[in-house]
Amino acid sequence: MKPLLTALLLSATVATTAIAAWPINDICPVDNKAARPIYRVKTDDGMVAFCCSTCMQAFTRSPGKYTVKRKAQ
Ligand SMILES: [Zn+2]
């Protein structure tokens, strides 16, 4: 019984983390292409997604240079 309870608690934690990690945008702020959630960076506003790792690195170097367009809620 105890291992089952632990597994349930663990899966609940994972689900909550996945929602919190969901990006706030769906357009890459660097070159305005479609963003893919696998390329993402945590900012003060939440997760920001990019189209590729190159854009992700460009944003990480100078985040103030780019404007993140939030997707419609
Ligand atoms: Zn991009």
PDB file of the backbone (N, CA, C, O) and the ligand in Angstrom, with CONECT records:
HET     ZN  A 101       1
ATOM      1  N   MET A   1       0.827  -1.215   0.000  1.00  0.00           N
ATOM      2  CA  MET A   1       0.000   0.000   0.000  1.00  0.00           C
ATOM      3  C   MET A   1       0.858   1.260   0.000  1.00  0.00           C
ATOM      4  O   MET A   1       0.567   2.219  -0.715  1.00  0.00           O
ATOM      5  N   LYS A   2       1.917   1.251   0.808  1.00  0.00           N
ATOM      6  CA  LYS A   2       2.736   2.456   0.924  1.00  0.00           C
ATOM      7  C   LYS A   2       3.442   2.862  -0.388  1.00  0.00           C
ATOM      8  O   LYS A   2       3.436   4.038  -0.749  1.00  0.00           O
ATOM      9  N   PRO A   3       4.049   1.892  -1.103  1.00  0.00           N
ATOM     10  CA  PRO A   3       4.692   2.302  -2.372  1.00  0.00           C
ATOM     11  C   PRO A   3       3.700   2.923  -3.357  1.00  0.00           C
ATOM     12  O   PRO A   3       4.064   3.828  -4.107  1.00  0.00           O
ATOM     13  N   LEU A   4       2.454   2.448  -3.363  1.00  0.00           N
ATOM     14  CA  LEU A   4       1.445   2.983  -4.278  1.00  0.00           C
ATOM     15  C   LEU A   4       1.159   4.444  -3.955  1.00  0.00           C
ATOM     16  O   LEU A   4       1.057   5.275  -4.858  1.00  0.00           O
ATOM     17  N   LEU A   5       1.030   4.755  -2.676  1.00  0.00           N
ATOM     18  CA  LEU A   5       0.756   6.124  -2.240  1.00  0.00           C
ATOM     19  C   LEU A   5       1.897   7.057  -2.659  1.00  0.00           C
ATOM     20  O   LEU A   5       1.665   8.168  -3.134  1.00  0.00           O
ATOM     21  N   THR A   6       3.119   6.586  -2.475  1.00  0.00           N
ATOM     22  CA  THR A   6       4.293   7.374  -2.859  1.00  0.00           C
ATOM     23  C   THR A   6       4.263   7.670  -4.357  1.00  0.00           C
ATOM     24  O   THR A   6       4.555   8.787  -4.785  1.00  0.00           O
ATOM     25  N   ALA A   7       3.908   6.660  -5.147  1.00  0.00           N
ATOM     26  CA  ALA A   7       3.859   6.824  -6.599  1.00  0.00           C
ATOM     27  C   ALA A   7       2.802   7.851  -6.991  1.00  0.00           C
ATOM     28  O   ALA A   7       3.016   8.653  -7.899  1.00  0.00           O
ATOM     29  N   LEU A   8       1.660   7.825  -6.303  1.00  0.00           N
ATOM     30  CA  LEU A   8       0.589   8.785  -6.593  1.00  0.00           C
ATOM     31  C   LEU A   8       1.031  10.213  -6.286  1.00  0.00           C
ATOM     32  O   LEU A   8       0.791  11.126  -7.075  1.00  0.00           O
ATOM     33  N   LEU A   9       1.675  10.399  -5.143  1.00  0.00           N
ATOM     34  CA  LEU A   9       2.156  11.723  -4.751  1.00  0.00           C
ATOM     35  C   LEU A   9       3.183  12.236  -5.747  1.00  0.00           C
ATOM     36  O   LEU A   9       3.184  13.412  -6.110  1.00  0.00           O
ATOM     37  N   LEU A  10       4.050  11.347  -6.179  1.00  0.00           N
ATOM     38  CA  LEU A  10       5.100  11.699  -7.118  1.00  0.00           C
ATOM     39  C   LEU A  10       4.508  12.148  -8.449  1.00  0.00           C
ATOM     40  O   LEU A  10       4.956  13.143  -9.019  1.00  0.00           O
ATOM     41  N   SER A  11       3.495  11.420  -8.957  1.00  0.00           N
ATOM     42  CA  SER A  11       2.913  11.776 -10.244  1.00  0.00           C
ATOM     43  C   SER A  11       2.152  13.096 -10.156  1.00  0.00           C
ATOM     44  O   SER A  11       2.104  13.837 -11.137  1.00  0.00           O
ATOM     45  N   ALA A  12       1.553  13.407  -8.995  1.00  0.00           N
ATOM     46  CA  ALA A  12       0.858  14.684  -8.812  1.00  0.00           C
ATOM     47  C   ALA A  12       1.861  15.840  -8.871  1.00  0.00           C
ATOM     48  O   ALA A  12       1.576  16.881  -9.463  1.00  0.00           O
ATOM     49  N   THR A  13       3.018  15.658  -8.265  1.00  0.00           N
ATOM     50  CA  THR A  13       4.067  16.677  -8.281  1.00  0.00           C
ATOM     51  C   THR A  13       4.552  16.921  -9.700  1.00  0.00           C
ATOM     52  O   THR A  13       4.744  18.069 -10.099  1.00  0.00           O
ATOM     53  N   VAL A  14       4.749  15.875 -10.452  1.00  0.00           N
ATOM     54  CA  VAL A  14       5.226  15.995 -11.827  1.00  0.00           C
ATOM     55  C   VAL A  14       4.213  16.762 -12.675  1.00  0.00           C
ATOM     56  O   VAL A  14       4.608  17.604 -13.481  1.00  0.00           O
ATOM     57  N   ALA A  15       2.915  16.490 -12.513  1.00  0.00           N
ATOM     58  CA  ALA A  15       1.869  17.164 -13.288  1.00  0.00           C
ATOM     59  C   ALA A  15       1.856  18.658 -13.002  1.00  0.00           C
ATOM     60  O   ALA A  15       1.724  19.459 -13.928  1.00  0.00           O
ATOM     61  N   THR A  16       1.991  19.049 -11.736  1.00  0.00           N
ATOM     62  CA  THR A  16       1.996  20.464 -11.360  1.00  0.00           C
ATOM     63  C   THR A  16       3.184  21.177 -11.987  1.00  0.00           C
ATOM     64  O   THR A  16       3.050  22.291 -12.494  1.00  0.00           O
ATOM     65  N   THR A  17       4.336  20.540 -11.952  1.00  0.00           N
ATOM     66  CA  THR A  17       5.545  21.128 -12.521  1.00  0.00           C
ATOM     67  C   THR A  17       5.384  21.338 -14.022  1.00  0.00           C
ATOM     68  O   THR A  17       5.830  22.354 -14.555  1.00  0.00           O
ATOM     69  N   ALA A  18       4.759  20.400 -14.701  1.00  0.00           N
ATOM     70  CA  ALA A  18       4.580  20.492 -16.152  1.00  0.00           C
ATOM     71  C   ALA A  18       3.724  21.703 -16.518  1.00  0.00           C
ATOM     72  O   ALA A  18       3.995  22.369 -17.517  1.00  0.00           O
ATOM     73  N   ILE A  19       2.703  21.992 -15.730  1.00  0.00           N
ATOM     74  CA  ILE A  19       1.840  23.147 -16.013  1.00  0.00           C
ATOM     75  C   ILE A  19       2.607  24.448 -15.778  1.00  0.00           C
ATOM     76  O   ILE A  19       2.511  25.378 -16.580  1.00  0.00           O
ATOM     77  N   ALA A  20       3.356  24.517 -14.698  1.00  0.00           N
ATOM     78  CA  ALA A  20       4.137  25.714 -14.374  1.00  0.00           C
ATOM     79  C   ALA A  20       5.211  25.970 -15.415  1.00  0.00           C
ATOM     80  O   ALA A  20       5.599  27.116 -15.639  1.00  0.00           O
ATOM     81  N   ALA A  21       5.695  24.913 -16.050  1.00  0.00           N
ATOM     82  CA  ALA A  21       6.777  25.042 -17.010  1.00  0.00           C
ATOM     83  C   ALA A  21       6.276  25.348 -18.416  1.00  0.00           C
ATOM     84  O   ALA A  21       7.077  25.496 -19.339  1.00  0.00           O
ATOM     85  N   TRP A  22       4.949  25.443 -18.589  1.00  0.00           N
ATOM     86  CA  TRP A  22       4.407  25.679 -19.922  1.00  0.00           C
ATOM     87  C   TRP A  22       4.718  27.111 -20.359  1.00  0.00           C
ATOM     88  O   TRP A  22       4.493  28.037 -19.579  1.00  0.00           O
ATOM     89  N   PRO A  23       5.226  27.328 -21.577  1.00  0.00           N
ATOM     90  CA  PRO A  23       5.635  28.680 -21.995  1.00  0.00           C
ATOM     91  C   PRO A  23       4.481  29.682 -22.070  1.00  0.00           C
ATOM     92  O   PRO A  23       3.333  29.310 -22.315  1.00  0.00           O
ATOM     93  N   ILE A  24       4.807  30.954 -21.855  1.00  0.00           N
ATOM     94  CA  ILE A  24       3.812  32.032 -21.881  1.00  0.00           C
ATOM     95  C   ILE A  24       3.596  32.551 -23.299  1.00  0.00           C
ATOM     96  O   ILE A  24       2.672  33.328 -23.539  1.00  0.00           O
ATOM     97  N   ASN A  25       4.438  32.128 -24.237  1.00  0.00           N
ATOM     98  CA  ASN A  25       4.347  32.626 -25.614  1.00  0.00           C
ATOM     99  C   ASN A  25       4.314  31.458 -26.590  1.00  0.00           C
ATOM    100  O   ASN A  25       4.702  30.343 -26.243  1.00  0.00           O
ATOM    101  N   ASP A  26       3.845  31.715 -27.825  1.00  0.00           N
ATOM    102  CA  ASP A  26       3.966  30.660 -28.836  1.00  0.00           C
ATOM    103  C   ASP A  26       4.658  31.163 -30.098  1.00  0.00           C
ATOM    104  O   ASP A  26       4.727  30.462 -31.107  1.00  0.00           O
ATOM    105  N   ILE A  27       5.176  32.406 -30.021  1.00  0.00           N
ATOM    106  CA  ILE A  27       5.974  32.954 -31.114  1.00  0.00           C
ATOM    107  C   ILE A  27       7.371  33.249 -30.564  1.00  0.00           C
ATOM    108  O   ILE A  27       7.509  33.846 -29.497  1.00  0.00           O
ATOM    109  N   CYS A  28       8.384  32.834 -31.285  1.00  0.00           N
ATOM    110  CA  CYS A  28       9.767  33.069 -30.856  1.00  0.00           C
ATOM    111  C   CYS A  28      10.039  34.582 -30.801  1.00  0.00           C
ATOM    112  O   CYS A  28       9.859  35.267 -31.807  1.00  0.00           O
ATOM    113  N   PRO A  29      10.469  35.116 -29.643  1.00  0.00           N
ATOM    114  CA  PRO A  29      10.687  36.562 -29.524  1.00  0.00           C
ATOM    115  C   PRO A  29      11.895  37.058 -30.316  1.00  0.00           C
ATOM    116  O   PRO A  29      12.030  38.260 -30.544  1.00  0.00           O
ATOM    117  N   VAL A  30      12.755  36.166 -30.729  1.00  0.00           N
ATOM    118  CA  VAL A  30      13.976  36.578 -31.437  1.00  0.00           C
ATOM    119  C   VAL A  30      13.707  36.791 -32.925  1.00  0.00           C
ATOM    120  O   VAL A  30      14.094  37.825 -33.470  1.00  0.00           O
ATOM    121  N   ASP A  31      13.062  35.851 -33.588  1.00  0.00           N
ATOM    122  CA  ASP A  31      12.827  36.002 -35.032  1.00  0.00           C
ATOM    123  C   ASP A  31      11.368  35.788 -35.453  1.00  0.00           C
ATOM    124  O   ASP A  31      11.085  35.642 -36.642  1.00  0.00           O
ATOM    125  N   ASN A  32      10.444  35.767 -34.490  1.00  0.00           N
ATOM    126  CA  ASN A  32       9.001  35.680 -34.756  1.00  0.00           C
ATOM    127  C   ASN A  32       8.554  34.415 -35.491  1.00  0.00           C
ATOM    128  O   ASN A  32       7.517  34.420 -36.154  1.00  0.00           O
ATOM    129  N   LYS A  33       9.312  33.354 -35.379  1.00  0.00           N
ATOM    130  CA  LYS A  33       8.876  32.070 -35.938  1.00  0.00           C
ATOM    131  C   LYS A  33       8.065  31.337 -34.880  1.00  0.00           C
ATOM    132  O   LYS A  33       8.011  31.768 -33.728  1.00  0.00           O
ATOM    133  N   ALA A  34       7.436  30.237 -35.264  1.00  0.00           N
ATOM    134  CA  ALA A  34       6.653  29.457 -34.300  1.00  0.00           C
ATOM    135  C   ALA A  34       7.585  28.854 -33.252  1.00  0.00           C
ATOM    136  O   ALA A  34       8.555  28.172 -33.581  1.00  0.00           O
ATOM    137  N   ALA A  35       7.273  29.115 -31.992  1.00  0.00           N
ATOM    138  CA  ALA A  35       8.113  28.610 -30.904  1.00  0.00           C
ATOM    139  C   ALA A  35       7.788  27.156 -30.611  1.00  0.00           C
ATOM    140  O   ALA A  35       6.650  26.717 -30.779  1.00  0.00           O
ATOM    141  N   ARG A  36       8.795  26.413 -30.172  1.00  0.00           N
ATOM    142  CA  ARG A  36       8.590  25.020 -29.768  1.00  0.00           C
ATOM    143  C   ARG A  36       8.925  24.901 -28.287  1.00  0.00           C
ATOM    144  O   ARG A  36      10.006  25.301 -27.857  1.00  0.00           O
ATOM    145  N   PRO A  37       8.001  24.353 -27.510  1.00  0.00           N
ATOM    146  CA  PRO A  37       8.174  24.309 -26.044  1.00  0.00           C
ATOM    147  C   PRO A  37       9.428  23.576 -25.576  1.00  0.00           C
ATOM    148  O   PRO A  37       9.825  23.735 -24.421  1.00  0.00           O
ATOM    149  N   ILE A  38      10.066  22.779 -26.435  1.00  0.00           N
ATOM    150  CA  ILE A  38      11.287  22.088 -25.972  1.00  0.00           C
ATOM    151  C   ILE A  38      12.439  23.069 -25.777  1.00  0.00           C
ATOM    152  O   ILE A  38      13.343  22.821 -24.979  1.00  0.00           O
ATOM    153  N   TYR A  39      12.405  24.203 -26.520  1.00  0.00           N
ATOM    154  CA  TYR A  39      13.426  25.238 -26.328  1.00  0.00           C
ATOM    155  C   TYR A  39      12.823  26.314 -25.451  1.00  0.00           C
ATOM    156  O   TYR A  39      12.056  27.144 -25.940  1.00  0.00           O
ATOM    157  N   ARG A  40      13.147  26.321 -24.171  1.00  0.00           N
ATOM    158  CA  ARG A  40      12.543  27.311 -23.300  1.00  0.00           C
ATOM    159  C   ARG A  40      13.493  27.744 -22.193  1.00  0.00           C
ATOM    160  O   ARG A  40      14.407  27.022 -21.797  1.00  0.00           O
ATOM    161  N   VAL A  41      13.233  28.965 -21.710  1.00  0.00           N
ATOM    162  CA  VAL A  41      14.053  29.568 -20.673  1.00  0.00           C
ATOM    163  C   VAL A  41      13.117  30.149 -19.630  1.00  0.00           C
ATOM    164  O   VAL A  41      12.073  30.707 -19.967  1.00  0.00           O
ATOM    165  N   LYS A  42      13.491  30.018 -18.357  1.00  0.00           N
ATOM    166  CA  LYS A  42      12.670  30.564 -17.288  1.00  0.00           C
ATOM    167  C   LYS A  42      13.025  32.038 -17.094  1.00  0.00           C
ATOM    168  O   LYS A  42      14.195  32.379 -16.922  1.00  0.00           O
ATOM    169  N   THR A  43      12.024  32.904 -17.121  1.00  0.00           N
ATOM    170  CA  THR A  43      12.232  34.329 -16.865  1.00  0.00           C
ATOM    171  C   THR A  43      11.350  34.738 -15.686  1.00  0.00           C
ATOM    172  O   THR A  43      10.627  33.905 -15.139  1.00  0.00           O
ATOM    173  N   ASP A  44      11.402  36.016 -15.287  1.00  0.00           N
ATOM    174  CA  ASP A  44      10.565  36.504 -14.186  1.00  0.00           C
ATOM    175  C   ASP A  44       9.080  36.402 -14.534  1.00  0.00           C
ATOM    176  O   ASP A  44       8.245  36.259 -13.641  1.00  0.00           O
ATOM    177  N   ASP A  45       8.744  36.475 -15.838  1.00  0.00           N
ATOM    178  CA  ASP A  45       7.346  36.409 -16.264  1.00  0.00           C
ATOM    179  C   ASP A  45       6.848  34.984 -16.421  1.00  0.00           C
ATOM    180  O   ASP A  45       5.641  34.753 -16.503  1.00  0.00           O
ATOM    181  N   GLY A  46       7.767  34.027 -16.463  1.00  0.00           N
ATOM    182  CA  GLY A  46       7.397  32.631 -16.672  1.00  0.00           C
ATOM    183  C   GLY A  46       8.296  32.024 -17.734  1.00  0.00           C
ATOM    184  O   GLY A  46       9.335  32.588 -18.076  1.00  0.00           O
ATOM    185  N   MET A  47       7.893  30.872 -18.253  1.00  0.00           N
ATOM    186  CA  MET A  47       8.692  30.208 -19.274  1.00  0.00           C
ATOM    187  C   MET A  47       8.525  30.903 -20.621  1.00  0.00           C
ATOM    188  O   MET A  47       7.406  31.212 -21.030  1.00  0.00           O
ATOM    189  N   VAL A  48       9.626  31.145 -21.302  1.00  0.00           N
ATOM    190  CA  VAL A  48       9.580  31.722 -22.638  1.00  0.00           C
ATOM    191  C   VAL A  48      10.119  30.673 -23.610  1.00  0.00           C
ATOM    192  O   VAL A  48      11.189  30.105 -23.393  1.00  0.00           O
ATOM    193  N   ALA A  49       9.362  30.422 -24.689  1.00  0.00           N
ATOM    194  CA  ALA A  49       9.749  29.405 -25.662  1.00  0.00           C
ATOM    195  C   ALA A  49      10.373  30.037 -26.901  1.00  0.00           C
ATOM    196  O   ALA A  49      10.103  31.194 -27.223  1.00  0.00           O
ATOM    197  N   PHE A  50      11.208  29.265 -27.591  1.00  0.00           N
ATOM    198  CA  PHE A  50      11.913  29.731 -28.787  1.00  0.00           C
ATOM    199  C   PHE A  50      11.772  28.703 -29.891  1.00  0.00           C
ATOM    200  O   PHE A  50      11.342  27.575 -29.649  1.00  0.00           O
ATOM    201  N   CYS A  51      12.144  29.102 -31.133  1.00  0.00           N
ATOM    202  CA  CYS A  51      12.018  28.163 -32.247  1.00  0.00           C
ATOM    203  C   CYS A  51      13.215  27.222 -32.329  1.00  0.00           C
ATOM    204  O   CYS A  51      13.102  26.114 -32.853  1.00  0.00           O
ATOM    205  N   CYS A  52      14.363  27.665 -31.810  1.00  0.00           N
ATOM    206  CA  CYS A  52      15.566  26.835 -31.902  1.00  0.00           C
ATOM    207  C   CYS A  52      16.541  27.220 -30.800  1.00  0.00           C
ATOM    208  O   CYS A  52      16.345  28.228 -30.122  1.00  0.00           O
ATOM    209  N   SER A  53      17.587  26.427 -30.615  1.00  0.00           N
ATOM    210  CA  SER A  53      18.541  26.672 -29.535  1.00  0.00           C
ATOM    211  C   SER A  53      19.357  27.935 -29.788  1.00  0.00           C
ATOM    212  O   SER A  53      19.821  28.563 -28.837  1.00  0.00           O
ATOM    213  N   THR A  54      19.543  28.324 -31.064  1.00  0.00           N
ATOM    214  CA  THR A  54      20.294  29.545 -31.383  1.00  0.00           C
ATOM    215  C   THR A  54      19.572  30.766 -30.832  1.00  0.00           C
ATOM    216  O   THR A  54      20.193  31.641 -30.230  1.00  0.00           O
ATOM    217  N   CYS A  55      18.246  30.826 -31.041  1.00  0.00           N
ATOM    218  CA  CYS A  55      17.449  31.940 -30.529  1.00  0.00           C
ATOM    219  C   CYS A  55      17.441  31.930 -29.004  1.00  0.00           C
ATOM    220  O   CYS A  55      17.500  32.982 -28.366  1.00  0.00           O
ATOM    221  N   MET A  56      17.370  30.748 -28.434  1.00  0.00           N
ATOM    222  CA  MET A  56      17.346  30.601 -26.992  1.00  0.00           C
ATOM    223  C   MET A  56      18.632  31.189 -26.393  1.00  0.00           C
ATOM    224  O   MET A  56      18.591  31.883 -25.378  1.00  0.00           O
ATOM    225  N   GLN A  57      19.759  30.906 -27.026  1.00  0.00           N
ATOM    226  CA  GLN A  57      21.047  31.427 -26.551  1.00  0.00           C
ATOM    227  C   GLN A  57      21.132  32.930 -26.751  1.00  0.00           C
ATOM    228  O   GLN A  57      21.661  33.634 -25.891  1.00  0.00           O
ATOM    229  N   ALA A  58      20.619  33.442 -27.874  1.00  0.00           N
ATOM    230  CA  ALA A  58      20.640  34.881 -28.138  1.00  0.00           C
ATOM    231  C   ALA A  58      19.832  35.620 -27.069  1.00  0.00           C
ATOM    232  O   ALA A  58      20.249  36.671 -26.582  1.00  0.00           O
ATOM    233  N   PHE A  59      18.681  35.064 -26.712  1.00  0.00           N
ATOM    234  CA  PHE A  59      17.825  35.671 -25.695  1.00  0.00           C
ATOM    235  C   PHE A  59      18.492  35.622 -24.321  1.00  0.00           C
ATOM    236  O   PHE A  59      18.431  36.585 -23.557  1.00  0.00           O
ATOM    237  N   THR A  60      19.122  34.502 -24.018  1.00  0.00           N
ATOM    238  CA  THR A  60      19.782  34.336 -22.720  1.00  0.00           C
ATOM    239  C   THR A  60      20.910  35.357 -22.549  1.00  0.00           C
ATOM    240  O   THR A  60      21.141  35.853 -21.446  1.00  0.00           O
ATOM    241  N   ARG A  61      21.616  35.668 -23.650  1.00  0.00           N
ATOM    242  CA  ARG A  61      22.710  36.636 -23.577  1.00  0.00           C
ATOM    243  C   ARG A  61      22.207  38.042 -23.294  1.00  0.00           C
ATOM    244  O   ARG A  61      22.812  38.765 -22.503  1.00  0.00           O
ATOM    245  N   SER A  62      21.080  38.450 -23.946  1.00  0.00           N
ATOM    246  CA  SER A  62      20.566  39.809 -23.729  1.00  0.00           C
ATOM    247  C   SER A  62      19.038  39.814 -23.755  1.00  0.00           C
ATOM    248  O   SER A  62      18.431  40.178 -24.762  1.00  0.00           O
ATOM    249  N   PRO A  63      18.416  39.406 -22.641  1.00  0.00           N
ATOM    250  CA  PRO A  63      16.951  39.286 -22.582  1.00  0.00           C
ATOM    251  C   PRO A  63      16.224  40.613 -22.799  1.00  0.00           C
ATOM    252  O   PRO A  63      15.096  40.620 -23.293  1.00  0.00           O
ATOM    253  N   GLY A  64      16.858  41.752 -22.435  1.00  0.00           N
ATOM    254  CA  GLY A  64      16.208  43.049 -22.572  1.00  0.00           C
ATOM    255  C   GLY A  64      16.013  43.484 -24.017  1.00  0.00           C
ATOM    256  O   GLY A  64      15.241  44.402 -24.292  1.00  0.00           O
ATOM    257  N   LYS A  65      16.707  42.832 -24.936  1.00  0.00           N
ATOM    258  CA  LYS A  65      16.687  43.203 -26.352  1.00  0.00           C
ATOM    259  C   LYS A  65      15.416  42.739 -27.056  1.00  0.00           C
ATOM    260  O   LYS A  65      15.043  43.281 -28.097  1.00  0.00           O
ATOM    261  N   TYR A  66      14.760  41.743 -26.491  1.00  0.00           N
ATOM    262  CA  TYR A  66      13.622  41.130 -27.161  1.00  0.00           C
ATOM    263  C   TYR A  66      12.328  41.307 -26.386  1.00  0.00           C
ATOM    264  O   TYR A  66      12.327  41.310 -25.155  1.00  0.00           O
ATOM    265  N   THR A  67      11.233  41.454 -27.109  1.00  0.00           N
ATOM    266  CA  THR A  67       9.922  41.575 -26.483  1.00  0.00           C
ATOM    267  C   THR A  67       9.182  40.253 -26.635  1.00  0.00           C
ATOM    268  O   THR A  67       9.015  39.743 -27.743  1.00  0.00           O
ATOM    269  N   VAL A  68       8.746  39.712 -25.513  1.00  0.00           N
ATOM    270  CA  VAL A  68       8.006  38.447 -25.546  1.00  0.00           C
ATOM    271  C   VAL A  68       6.525  38.750 -25.709  1.00  0.00           C
ATOM    272  O   VAL A  68       5.931  39.435 -24.877  1.00  0.00           O
ATOM    273  N   LYS A  69       5.931  38.240 -26.780  1.00  0.00           N
ATOM    274  CA  LYS A  69       4.484  38.401 -26.978  1.00  0.00           C
ATOM    275  C   LYS A  69       3.777  37.259 -26.280  1.00  0.00           C
ATOM    276  O   LYS A  69       3.937  36.098 -26.655  1.00  0.00           O
ATOM    277  N   ARG A  70       2.994  37.588 -25.264  1.00  0.00           N
ATOM    278  CA  ARG A  70       2.231  36.541 -24.561  1.00  0.00           C
ATOM    279  C   ARG A  70       1.129  36.025 -25.463  1.00  0.00           C
ATOM    280  O   ARG A  70       0.497  36.791 -26.191  1.00  0.00           O
ATOM    281  N   LYS A  71       0.902  34.720 -25.411  1.00  0.00           N
ATOM    282  CA  LYS A  71      -0.194  34.162 -26.201  1.00  0.00           C
ATOM    283  C   LYS A  71      -1.536  34.477 -25.536  1.00  0.00           C
ATOM    284  O   LYS A  71      -1.600  34.714 -24.330  1.00  0.00           O
ATOM    285  N   ALA A  72      -2.591  34.478 -26.325  1.00  0.00           N
ATOM    286  CA  ALA A  72      -3.925  34.757 -25.805  1.00  0.00           C
ATOM    287  C   ALA A  72      -4.320  33.705 -24.783  1.00  0.00           C
ATOM    288  O   ALA A  72      -4.103  32.513 -25.001  1.00  0.00           O
ATOM    289  N   GLN A  73      -4.887  34.129 -23.690  1.00  0.00           N
ATOM    290  CA  GLN A  73      -5.257  33.195 -22.611  1.00  0.00           C
ATOM    291  C   GLN A  73      -6.530  32.444 -22.962  1.00  0.00           C
ATOM    292  O   GLN A  73      -6.995  31.617 -22.177  1.00  0.00           O
TER     293      GLN A  73
HETATM  294 ZN    ZN A 101      13.677  31.916 -33.166  1.00  0.00          ZN2+
END
